[in-house]
Amino acid sequence: MKTGSFQVFIIALIAALGGFLFGFDTAVISGTTADLERLFSLDKFALGFTVAIALIGTIVGTLIVGKPADKYGRRKILIITAVIYTISAFGCALSFSWETLLFARFLGGIGVGVVSVVGPMYIAEIAPAAKRGRLVGLFQFNVVFGILMAYFSNYVVGLFDLGDLEWRYKLGIQALPSIVFFFALFCIPRSPRWLMTKGYVEEARSVLIRVGEERVEEVLSEISESIKADHGSGDLLFSKKFSYPIFLAVSIAVFNQLSGINALLYYLNNIFSQAGFDKVSGDLQSVAVGATNLLFTMIAMSIIDKVGRRTLLLVGSIGTAVCLAGVSVIFFTNSLQFLLVYLLVGYIAFFGFSQGAVIWVYISEVFPNSVRSKGQALGSFTHWAMAAIVSWSFPVLAAHSGGVPFVFFCVMMLVQFVVVFFFYPETKGKSLEQLQKDLTRE
């Protein structure tokens, strides 16, 4: 591996550690829901709120991060996020009431929202065009790796039979990777495209050289031209000029959640329990699902810059729809439970291969430099708003009929196939500035 290629890989990997914490925070709650429901005497609505409060925090994080990311830079915001993650982890572990737990999870949600905006955006801005899909894909790799580690951590902690303290250890262990993330961030440079917007041309040039950009002067010129072209329009995201990027970012975020992915991640143990699995076997099945997610995300990352984003989405739409249809049959007929694990593993494989690998890459690509932070925030906001709605409503709907939510998710994946086929452009191999010319409408 060339020096520049190695440098940009390490830089992207460090920035993507925020994705690890994103994934860990997303999935770790699945191993605590039964204990929290029992210890705090929560009904299904309150349990759903306990899960969804982190997503509400995530929505807040996406709403507040745009301007600070533009003003102070992507790296500085990531450092602040690492602090937020650490405080949230200790807060969850030391919570003395349901209300304090809610606040700690809300704070962690803010961190997830911020990093879901700034992490992919930073990597996209620092990556050479030919490697952007794989490098931004590192963020999603770390998300699913964090999910797997959360499931594995829950399983290991559960083996110690800690009783009523178990949920505290499961939620508090996240402090360790949060601290590592904080110190690692001081080893990466500031985004060259952000530096150019602030007039730091020489520093931007040195960063591009460091990451192995072969067309340094040409790229600097393209960035400068794109900044000039959008001068004075930086605050006008919601304008006709950016209507197509807005449609792409919002729709991919909506479909990502209407696949049912977060309902599955948050309530995986509950789903296995409802199908007749005991606690330990449910934890082990969760590890299998998490490992599958990681494996197929890695496969997608290895081919995303060759096959393209659009093709992966089309394949995933059909695959997830078929698996979801099978899950709904199991719950409606109350039979064939032995197939549930295989169908959920198949579902997560198709999801990791498609939407899981593509969403943060795609959103980070479709907006021009002048509104990228706001556009990324819009896409992330949509993603997490939908996640909150789905995760809060899922236990209530599933309590009445376990099959109904999965039928709905199945239909939405078929709708996604149609929308992607007719309306989504391919973005592989193009510079961010070239995509700006292609997707914005004068």
Buried (B, 14 or more C-beta within 10 A) or exposed (E): EEEBBEBBBBBBBBBBBBBBBBBBBBBBBBBBBBBBBEEBEBEBEBBBBBBBBBBBBBBBBBBBBBEBBBEEBBBBBBBBBBBBBBBBBBBBBEBEEBEEBBBBBBBBBBBBBBBBBBBBBBBBBBBBBEBBBBBBBBBBBBBBBBBBBBBBBBBBBBEEEEEEEBBBBBBBBBBEBBBBBBEBBEEBBBBBBBBBBEEBBEBBBBBBEBBBBEEBEEBBEBBBEBBEBBEEBBEBBEEEBBEBBBBBBBBBBBBBBBBBBBBBBBBBBBBBBBBEBEEEEBBBBBBBBBBBBBBBBBBBBEBBBEBBBBBBBBBBBBBBBBBBBBBBBBBBEEEEBEBBBEBBBBBBBBBBBBBBBBBBBBBBBBBBBBBBBBBBBBBBBBBBBBBBBBBBBBBBBBEEEBBBBBBBBBBBBBEBBEBBEEEBBEBBEBBBBBBBBEBBEE
